[in-house]
């Protein structure tokens, strides 16, 4: 387990800033302690420094994970967020999308959000902006990328895609063996 390099940190923070903007600093400097990001087996973990000190007693080859997995770096060094980061992204999300109850199940099966399933959307959402997807009861379901701006969503036909699916809480069941 090692600290991220400058390039890795930049790549990861660029991805996180698509969803939470400048609230990234709130993830690191929390009132309940200092947290940091660490890399282990191409996966980025979000861990408190107190737990990190305890984890140094375990050898690298025996350590499976520590903290919360935020995502992983692909072979081409792009950062891909995991659904396990949703609990930390949702409170700080700048742009949100709420889906109707009938479209929740479709989104949780890995499908994109159609205009017919769109309940509400945050004002001034730009195209290709990272959004957190909520149910109408304000339960975070996952995250994705806005396919259209807020203004385009108002006048588009009901069967067009408004949010591209990236991750949802249904992945805990579908990909349970690869989510370490």
Residue pairs with C-beta under 8 A, 6 or more apart in sequence:
1 38
1 39
1 40
1 45
1 52
1 55
1 60
1 63
1 66
2 38
2 39
2 40
3 36
3 37
3 38
3 39
4 12
4 37
4 38
4 39
4 44
7 77
8 39
8 44
8 73
8 77
8 79
9 37
11 73
11 77
11 78
11 79
12 37
12 44
12 70
12 71
12 79
13 24
14 79
15 71
15 79
15 81
16 24
16 27
16 70
16 81
16 89
17 24
18 129
18 130
18 145
19 81
19 89
19 93
19 94
19 95
19 130
19 131
19 132
19 143
20 27
20 89
20 92
20 93
20 94
21 92
21 94
23 92
23 94
26 92
27 35
27 46
27 88
27 92
28 34
28 35
28 36
33 48
33 49
33 50
34 48
34 49
35 46
35 47
35 48
35 49
36 46
36 47
36 49
36 52
37 44
37 45
37 46
37 47
37 70
38 44
38 45
38 47
38 52
38 66
38 67
39 45
39 73
40 60
40 63
40 65
40 66
42 72
42 73
43 65
43 69
43 71
43 72
43 73
43 180
44 69
44 70
44 71
44 72
44 73
44 79
45 65
45 66
45 67
45 68
45 69
45 70
46 67
46 68
46 69
46 70
46 85
46 88
47 55
47 66
47 67
47 68
48 67
51 66
51 67
52 66
52 67
55 63
55 66
64 180
65 180
68 84
68 85
68 87
68 88
69 82
69 84
69 85
69 179
69 180
70 81
70 82
70 84
70 85
70 88
71 79
71 80
71 81
71 82
71 85
72 79
72 80
72 82
73 79
73 80
74 80
81 89
81 143
81 166
81 167
82 167
82 179
83 142
83 167
83 168
83 169
83 171
83 172
83 179
84 179
86 132
86 140
86 142
86 143
86 167
86 169
87 140
89 132
89 143
90 132
90 134
90 140
93 131
93 132
94 122
95 122
95 125
95 129
95 130
95 131
95 132
95 146
96 120
96 121
96 122
96 131
96 132
96 133
96 134
97 113
97 118
97 119
97 120
97 121
97 122
97 125
97 131
97 132
97 133
97 134
97 144
97 146
97 162
97 163
98 118
98 119
98 120
98 121
98 133
98 134
98 135
98 136
98 138
99 107
99 113
99 117
99 118
99 119
99 133
99 134
99 135
99 136
99 141
100 117
100 118
100 119
100 136
101 135
101 136
102 117
103 113
103 114
103 116
103 117
103 118
104 135
104 141
106 113
106 114
106 117
107 113
107 117
107 133
107 141
107 142
107 165
107 168
108 141
108 142
108 168
108 169
108 170
109 170
110 165
110 168
110 170
110 171
110 174
111 165
112 144
112 147
112 161
112 163
112 164
112 165
113 133
113 144
113 161
113 162
113 163
113 165
114 158
114 159
114 160
114 161
114 162
115 153
115 156
115 157
115 158
115 159
115 160
115 161
115 162
116 158
116 159
118 153
118 162
118 163
119 136
121 131
121 146
121 150
121 153
121 162
122 131
122 150
123 150
124 150
125 131
125 146
125 149
125 150
126 146
126 149
127 146
127 147
127 148
127 149
127 152
128 145
128 146
128 147
129 145
129 146
130 143
130 144
130 145
130 146
131 143
131 144
131 145
131 146
131 163
132 140
132 142
132 143
133 140
133 141
133 142
133 143
133 144
133 163
133 168
134 140
134 141
135 141
140 169
141 168
141 169
142 165
142 166
142 167
142 168
142 169
142 170
142 171
143 166
143 167
144 163
144 164
144 165
144 166
144 167
145 163
145 164
145 166
146 162
146 163
146 164
147 160
147 161
147 162
147 163
147 164
148 156
148 160
148 161
148 162
153 162
156 162
171 179
172 179
